[in-house]
Amino acid sequence: MKIIANGIDIEVEDSAQSHPATADKPVVLLIMGLGMQLIAWPPQMVQGLVDAGYRVLRFDNRDVGLSSHFDQLGKPNLLWASLKYKIGLVPAAPYTISDMADDALGVLDALGITQAHVVGVSMGGMIAQRVAIAAPRRTLSLTSIMSTSGARGLPQADPKVMKALISRPGSNTPQAMVDHTVRLFQAIGSPAYPTAEAELRDRVQQSIQRSFHPAGTLRQMLAVVSDITRAAQLMRISSPTLVIHGKADPLVPYACGEDTARRISGAKLLGIDGMGHDLPPEPVAQILATLVPHLNASNPMPA
């Protein structure tokens, strides 16, 4: 369904529509990562949360999927932005991670929800951190998965992954786009839990058919690299926090998860052996086994 949140159109999936019994349950707000749509959340994870007694909200971040696109802000020059970043300058971004956190809070506002458990993966973890910083009373708990504090000096992605990330498809044909994205997902995936290529292709094709908007991903990327103050502000987070990270993550190394947990008072860290920068079934089962008790411990008391 489409709602107006923070003054823009946001596409939302609410478990209360398909599972009416969850309408009055505690809310889990799921925030997806860079360039990814709400359909990227594994059904296993969504259903696991519903089965645990939660109302689950997913949404397309701004500039991807079926939410508002910001083409009027132009297409960023990432090469120039990366050069500025490397010499210590802050690239100008068309919008910020804080703006995207305001979108997330706007989703809650539009649905009349005062508090939620906030769970984000990768860039979504950064947005979730910003939500917890900006709105501590509305954040029942924070869960940051395969994300980072953004602090300078942390380990960077594996060079092979960076090459796959910045490479271009051989052409603009749908088949070339699918091939390129599949190669990227294979590069960042979990070495101990590889996803079959046919399944990856099916997911990518579904995503492209739903919405294909690469310029939005570039603008999101600029928002990520320009968010340089978040690391120092993580100490402000007072919500119970769980940090989850794959120990074999080649895109956002495990040390980034350790750093995030260290900066948030009382945060718990779950490291998953063999997990990369994706959500295969086996790691999702491990995530749910820790995530659900984490949420249960922070639920509001019945009136």
Secondary structure, 3 states (H helix, E strand, C coil): CEEEECCEEEEEEEHHHHCHHHCCCCEEEEECCCCCCHHHCCHHHHHHHHHCCCEEEEECCCCCCCCCCCHHHCCCCHHHHHHHHHCCCCCCCCCCHHHHHHHHHHHHHHCCCCCEEEEEECHHHHHHHHHHHHCCCCEEEEEEECCCCCCCCCCCCCHHHHHHHHCCCCCCCHHHHHHHHHHHHHHHCCCCCCCCHHHHHHHHHHHHHHCCCHHHHHHHHHHHHHCCCHHHHHHHCCCCEEEEEECCCCCCCHHHHHHHHHHCCCCEEEEECCCCCCCCHHHHHHHHHHHHHHHHCCCCCCC
